Amino acid sequence: MQQGPRVAVIGLDCGTPQLLFDDLAAEVPNISKLMAEGMYGDLASITPPITVPAWACAMTGRTPGELGIYGFRNRKDTSYEGLSIAHSGSIGAPAVWDSLGAEGKSSLLIGVPPGFPPPKEFPGWRVGCFLTPPSAEHFAYPQGLEVEIEEELGGKGQYIFDITNFRKQGMDFVLDQVFKMTERRFKVARRLVKEKPWDFFMLVEMGMDRLHHVFWHYFDPKHPLYKPGNPFEDAFQRYYRSLDDEVGTLLELLPEDAITIVMSDHGARPMMGGICFNDWLIEQGYLVLKEPVRAVTPVARTAIDWGRTTAWGDGGYYGRLFLNVAGREPQGSIQPAEYETVRNELVTKLEAMPGPDGTVLGTKVHKPQDVYPEVKGVAPDLLVYFGDLEWRSVGSVGNPSVYTFENDIGPDGANHDRTGVFAMKGASGQPSGKVEGLSLVDVGPTILSLYGIESHGATSRSFL
């Protein structure tokens, strides 16, 4: 018999207020009912609004700067050797389940990023996240949990962590996989929430994120690639209804006294195209190659003349700009005394960048030191939201134009947005109705406060 409160979190990666609260609210009656019976509101995501590290920031109460993680890929050091992939061992700060474990409480996690590789020790049960490769020998803690999952789904390999190369697999296949991935994850969740004696439960579903990226331009009439009557015009409606059914059946199995949260890590918005960041830096004279490329080439495979290079960039939903600083990088060309001058110059030029029609694109540029209370690891010198996240950053060079409407990693109709969703019911004395001022990094401390535990070391605080 569990003692004290129990909190259950259903995470919907990429859940956005525009759709869940407004445009598609009629398709999600179970989520809407939870909102109506409790509190809900827009949830300010982190800078940058990226899955990794967003879920970790939510559950530790730390910003990316405090964690030293600025995306899926991060500079390993100040060399030019490229980027490393974030993993479960990358998070140094204690998360909700660590603090609960110290109090003798058990957690059940399913798909919470970053959740691969599985931990050697864990206060409860943990199933890996979307970063788990299909070839992984083990994906859960304890390993016996893998057998239970296989039994529930009818064999090995049936559990879908993510859709490999989802942007290049073909629309029919991806849509089918999105539905199957969600159905199987929730089926496993229903079994485990019934059988495991948990104090804290959390599931993160990636289906909504994959749907938004691949199908947004089939759904949204405002998207420049939208065509009326296309075969996937109702894909969003069908998936949202199916997802809500899964959420509803899971909610029915939770204890009546459980405090229930539905939330996301970031939102989504239509993506207009891409800015070829490194081609722009070459045009502006900040990035110099030893020889021109003959075809579109990843910047890491080019011969960069580091002695003459001031800056280079990286691709993704936002742009990361790195300066080549003497005494920091091996062949740094910027003297430390000139660092801030060069950085400010780039901010000015990037924010003045025109779009393909000649009008100002509306790019927003952030300095890590301005947005984080602490900056750990090797942070980008600038975080760039091209067109304020209407455009993604393309890292390759040799593109025919600085502007592209073809994504370098496959078709993608949506970018991440800075606002997610939050809804909660069941907490004693909590607000009701729509609430303003909610922030992602406050979620972890809020959850701990429900157990009467103070979040030590985090700069964020409970919003209750």
Helices and strands as residue ranges (DSSP letters): E 7-12, H 17-17, I 18-23, G 25-27, H 29-37, E 39-44, H 51-60, H 64-67, E 73-75, E 83-85, G 88-90, H 96-102, E 107-110, E 124-127, E 140-141, H 144-153, G 166-168, H 171-195, E 200-205, H 207-219, H 235-253, E 259-263, E 267-270, E 273-276, H 277-283, G 299-301, G 306-308, E 311-314, E 319-323, G 336-338, H 339-351, E 364-366, H 368-371, E 382-385, G 386-389, E 391-394, E 403-404, E 414-417, E 419-425, E 433-434, E 438-439, G 440-442, H 443-450
